[in-house]
Amino acid sequence: MIIVLIGYMASGKSSIGTKLAKKLDYNFVDLDDLIEEKENLTVSEVFKTKGEVYFRKQEAFYLKEQIENNTNFILSVGGGTPCYGTNMEYIINAENVTSIYLKGSVSTLSEKLIKKKSKRPLIAHIETEEAMAEFVGKHLFERIHFYNKAQVKVIVDEKTKEEIANEIVFTLF
C-alpha cells in the first residue's frame, strides 16, 4: 500500500510520515525533498530561477513517478500539490494508494507556522499570530476542496505525532 499524506503547511505531513513509516516498516519520501534532490536546487530556488509553472510540472512528474514505481511507502506531498493540475485526481484514482488528509484547525496551524515562518518564504513576512490566522484561513479556504477529496481524514489538533500515527495505523489496518 502507498500512503499519501496531504494537508496544509505545518499539519505534520513529514514528521508524522516518518513515524508512520517506522511503525509500518515502509520507506518514507518527502516530495519536496525529492524535488530538491533531483533538481539540485531548493524549492525556493526552483521557484526563483525557473518559476512556479516549471515547479508544478516537475512536482506532478515526480509525484506520478513515485506512485508508479514504488510499493509500500509513505509519501508526504507539499501543501499545494493536491491543488494543481490533476494531482489530486491522480492520487485518489491510483491503484494501491490511500490518501490521508492531516486536518488542522486554523488556530493550530497558525500557532505552529508563526514559530517556523523564517523557514517558509510564503509566510516569512507575516508578523503576528492574528495576521497568520487570517492568511491561513483564506489559503485553507482555497485548498479545502482538494484536501477533502482524501479517502481518510485525521484531525491533528491537540494530538501528539505518535497519537496521530497510531490513529492512522488503526484506521488503515
Number of C-alpha atoms within 10 A of each C-alpha: 14 21 25 24 26 29 28 24 18 18 24 23 25 21 16 23 26 21 18 25 20 14 13 13 12 18 17 19 19 19 20 19 16 16 20 15 12 12 14 11 14 15 17 16 14 17 15 11 11 11 12 14 10 12 20 17 13 15 22 19 13 17 23 15 11 16 21 11 7 11 15 17 22 30 25 27 22 20 19 17 22 24 17 14 12 11 20 20 14 16 23 17 12 15 12 13 20 19 23 23 24 24 21 21 17 19 17 16 22 25 17 16 23 19 10 13 17 13 10 12 9 10 16 14 11 16 11 12 16 14 13 24 21 15 16 21 16 12 13 19 10 12 17 16 12 19 25 15 17 22 13 15 19 15 14 19 16 10 10 12 18 14 13 22 23 15 14 19 13 9 11 10 5
